[in-house]
Each structure stands twice: as structure tokens, then as C-alpha cells.
Amino acid sequence: MKPSKNKNSAQNRRKPANKKAGLSTQEKKRRASKKSALETLYKEEVIEMFLKWFKQQKAAAGHVMSKTDVLKNIIKNIDAKQDGMLEQAMKELKDKGIIETQEDGFSLMLTEKGAKSL
């Protein structure tokens, strides 16, 4: 008796190709560089959202963006990719001396340097 030539037989099934298995080192670096550039873009978009809010409020040094303001004006308006960069964006603003975080970790106070940069 001849073996079945059924299309679904175990012999005829292909194993899924591993897409990353054949990547060259150069291609891996290119993809990593592209990913890094996109992450930077998303972080810059979130930073701009914070600065735009302070500008709209005509904020001076010491003006506080409350946790509620952060939720309504930032978190509610960002997509999943930007959400991944939220903490980094806040850290960068803090490291640059533009904002200070309050005890709750979400309320942000505009510094003198931040007010001048607006």
C-alpha cells in the first residue's frame, strides 16, 4: 500500500521559519537603531505634552501639575508606545531641572529653569 499524499500529512507540513535566525549583524544593528530612534521620538512627544500643558496654563515657577491634571491631560491622551516612555520622559524633565516631582510621584512642579524655558 502506498503512503497517502494528503496535503495535511505530517511529512508535508512545514515548520514555521524563524524570522530572526537569518539576520546579519548589520541588520540587527539597523533594527536596534530604528527602535531606539522611535523610542526617542515617543519620549519627545510625551515631553512636549507636558511642556504644552504648562504653556497653556501660562505657568510660572512653582506652578503644580496635579496628579489629576497628569491623568486628564497626559495619560488619557497617549498611546501604548508613548505610555512606555512616560516614566523616562518625566525622568528627563526632572534631570534637566525643568520639573520637580511631588511626594505622590505624579504631581509635577515647574521650576524656575522650566518657567524660563517655556
N, C-alpha and C positions, 0 to 999 in steps of 0.2 A: 504494500500500500504506500502511495506517495504522500509526503508531508503536505499539509494544507498550505495553500498560497493565500490564505486570508490576510488582508491588509493589517489587521489588528493583532497578528500573531506576535509573540514575544521577540522573535528574531527580526521582525520588520520595524519594531518601534525604535525610534532614535532617542538617544539620551539628550537631554537639553544641553545646549552648548554653554560653557562657562564664558560669559562675555568678557570678563576681566583677565582671563587666563592668558590671552594672546597679546596683551597690551605691552608696548615697548616702554622703556623707562622714560623716554621723551614724552610719550603720550600720557603717561601717569602724571608727570610734572605739569604738562599743559592743563590737564583736567583739574589738578590741585590748585593751580594758579587761577583758573577760571572760577573755581568755587570760592577761593579766598577773595577775589575781586567782587563777586556777588555778595558775599557776607559783609564786606566793607560798604558796599552800596546800601544794603539794607540797614546797617548800623547808622550810616549818614542820614538816611531818610528818617529814622526814629529821632536822631539828634535834632534834625530840622523841625520835627513836630514839636519837640519841647521848646525850642527857641521861638518858633512861630507863636506858640501859646503865650509865652512871656511878652512878646512884642504886641500881640493883640490886647493884652491886659495893660499895656503901657507901664510895665512893671519897673520898679526901681529896686535898688539893692535892699534886700530884706523881705521882698515880696515872696509869699509862700504859695506854692502849687500844692494844694492838699491832696490827700490820698483819693478823695472823691474826684477832684479835677483830673488826676492822672488816669483814673478808671474811665471817666466820661470822655476825655479829650485825646487820650493816647491809646490805652489798651483796647478800647472799643473800636478804634479806627485802624488798627494794624492787622496785617495778615499773618499767617503762620510763620512765614520766613522772617518777617520783621520781628515777630514775637520772640524768636530765638535770639535776637540781637538786643532786646530791650535792656537786659542787665548790663551788657557790655557798653551800650550807649550811655546809660546812666553813670557807669563807672568812668567812662571817658570824660563826660561833662564834669564829674567830680574831680578827676585827676587834673583837668585843665584849670580848675578853680572857678568854673562858671556857676556851679551849684554846690550846695551842701545838702546832705540828706538829714532829715529829722530822725528822731528816735524810732518812729514806726517803720522806717526804711523806705517809705514811699513818698512821704511829703518832702518836697524839694524847696529849698530857699535859694533865691537868686543872690549871688554875691556881688560885691562892688565891681569886681572884674567882669562878671557876667553882664551886669547892667551896662557897663561901658561897651561891651562887645555887641550889644543889640543895636 
